[in-house]
Amino acid sequence: MDVLLIPGLWLDARSWGPVVDALTAAGHRPRPLTMPGVGDPDPGDIGLADWIDAVVAEIDTAAEPVVLVGHSGGGNVAWGAVDARPDRVARAVFVDTVPPAPGFGISEFPVEGGVVPFPGWDFFDAPETADLDAETRERTAALTGSVPARVPTDEIALSDPRRHDVPVTLLMGSMDEDALRAELAQWGPFADEFGAIADVEIVRIGSGHWPQFTQPERLAELVVAAVR
């Protein structure tokens, strides 16, 4: 099966290395993606819709329905692609994120000259980065690139209710199912979007926000299990 791996903000196809190896060993066809404009100092007017369109174009090249895996902000991209091609996605896997509600963006970050540069690991909350040791921080920061300024804040447009029929797996860093459901209950439209999905499974990874860097074997194992 074709498995499209969508990185979060600032990351590219290289971030999926161990997951690619595990999926290949399991007999799947992983396709790690780099989103348009990542690392480009002058990306023009690229926005979230362009990222979604890039994934949809990859879906359209597949002979059979695909699995989409989206990490962090890449989950918004994955869900937008599910909305665009609900009959062409066999499962959507979210890595430490949840399906977005219509009309919401990813988040806001400082903009410099038309791009959002990687703000550095110290920018993020301690629980998200607690398992990133000094060596991992240095190694992975070197793999990051800026993203087009509009991408994190563009509101996602979702219109096809058939997206709720696509099975969803949530691979959460630190939250178990009870904690996530309790948190989502306070998120208004996000709770409504989540509640409309017919088939959901929630699995705790036991990591911070970047398990592909800190627990790649565990993440790969869970992605392989989800791709069925």
N, C-alpha and C positions, 0 to 999 in steps of 0.2 A: 504494500500500500504506500502511496505517496504521502509523506508527512512533511508539511511545510512548517518550518521553525522560524517564528517571527521574534526578533530580539526586542527588548525594551529600549527606552531612550538611550542614546549615546553609544549603543552597542551595534555590532554588525554580525555577519555570519560566523565569524571566528569564535564568538562567545558560546556556540553550541558544540564545540569540539567533541567532548566525551559522549554527549548525547547522540551525536551523529554516528559515532563508532558503535554504540550499543544498539541503535536502531538498525544499522546495517547488518550487524551480527545476528539480529533477530529476524532478518529477512525482509525488512521494509526498505523503502526508498526515501531516505531523508533528504530534504532540500532546504538547507539553511539559507536564509535570505538576508540581504542588506537593503535597507530602505532607501528610497531616493533622497539625495542631498546629505546623507550622513557623512560628516567629515569635509563637506564642501564649504569653503569660507564664503561663497557667494551663491547660495542655492536658489535665489530668485523667490518666487511666490509659492513654493511647494507647501502644501498643507496636508492635514490628516487625510482628506479625501484622496490625495495622490498616493499616499501610502496604502490606503485600502485598495485603490485601483491596481496598484502594483501586485498585491496579493491575489486579487481577482484574476488578473492576467495569468498568474501562475496556476491558479485553479483551472482555468480554461484550457491549459495545455495538457492536463491529466486525462487519461483515458477513463478513469473511474473516480468516484467520490474520494476526496482526500480527508486527511486529518489535519487540523490547524492547531499549532501550539504557540501560544503567545505569552511572553514574559512581561510582567509589569505593564507599562504603557502599550506594549505589543498586544496586550489583551484587547484593548480598544480597537486596534487594527483588525485583529482576528474576528471580533464580533461584528464589525462593519462588513467584513468579507462574508461572514455567515449570512448576514441580512441580504447581501447582494446575490448570493448563490446558495440559498438554503437547501436546494436539492442536490448540491454538488459537494456538500461537506458531511462526512460520516460522523465526525465528533470534533468538538472544540475543547482543547485543553488549556486552562489558564494557570500560569505559574505565578503564585503569590499575588494574585489580583482577582477581580471579579468582573463579570460582564457589565459594561457601562449602561446607564439609562440613557434614553434619547435626550439630546440637547446638552449633554455634559462633555467637558474636555478631560484631558488626563490630569494636568496640574499646571501651576505657574512656576516658572524659574526665571532667573535674571537673563535678560536679552542683551547681547552685545553685537552691534553691527549686523543685525538681521539674522543672527543665529543664537541658539542657546548652547553655550559651551558646557562641557562637563564640569560641574561645580566642585568636584573633589569629594572624596569619601567623607570628610568631616562635615559636609553640608547636611548629611542625613541623620535621622534619629538613631540613637545608640542601639535600640533593639534590631534595627534593620542591618546594622553593620557589625554587630557584636562578634560575629564569627569570622570576620575578615581580618586576618593577622597582617602584620606589616609587610611581609613578603608578598602576600596575595594582593594587597592594596597597590603596591608598587607595580607588580606585574600586570594587573588588570587595568589600572589607570592608563597604562601605555597603549591599551587596545581601544580606548574610547575616542569618539569624535563628536563634534558639534552636531546639532540637529537644526533644521529650519525653524525659524522663530514661531511660525504659526502652528506647527504640529502639536505641541503640548496643550494649547489653549483652544484650538478649533473645537466647536461643538459637533458631536457625532450625530449624523442623521440616520435614523433607523425607521423603517417603514413597513417591512414585510413580517407579519405575525408568524410566518412559518419558521422564522429563526428559533422560536421557542420549542419547536419539535426536534431540533438537532440536539443529540445527547451532549452533555457538558461534564467535564471533569475539572475540579478545582484542586490543584496541588498547592497547598498553603504552607508558607514557611514555618510559622510558629503557631498558628491557630488550628485547633481541632474543630470538628463539625459544630459542636455545641457553642463554642466561643464565636465562630464565624456567624452562625445563624442569629445569635444574640446581638452581635454588632450590626449585621445587616438590617435587623428589625428597626434600627434607629436611623437608617439612611434614606427614608422616604422613597423617592422614585427608584433608587437602586434596589430596595426591597421589593418593589412592585415588579421590576424587570426580572429579578432573580426568582420570585415566586411564580412567574408565568412560564418558566422553563419546565418542561414535562419530565425530563430525565436528568438528574444531577447526582453526582457522587463527589464527596469531599474527603481529601486525604491530607493529613499533616505530614510535611516533610521532616520538620525538626531542624530548621535552619533559619538564617536571616533572609534578607530579601533577594540575595543573589546566590541561590543554591547551585547554579551552574559553575560557580567559582569555588564554593566552599564545600559542597557535598555533591560533586558531579556524578558519582557512582549511584548514590541514592536517588537523585533526580532522574538519571537515565533509567534506572530500574522502574520507577513509577511511570515514566512516560511510556516505556515499553508495555507495561501492564495496562495502561489506558488505551493503547492503540490495539484494538481487538476487533 
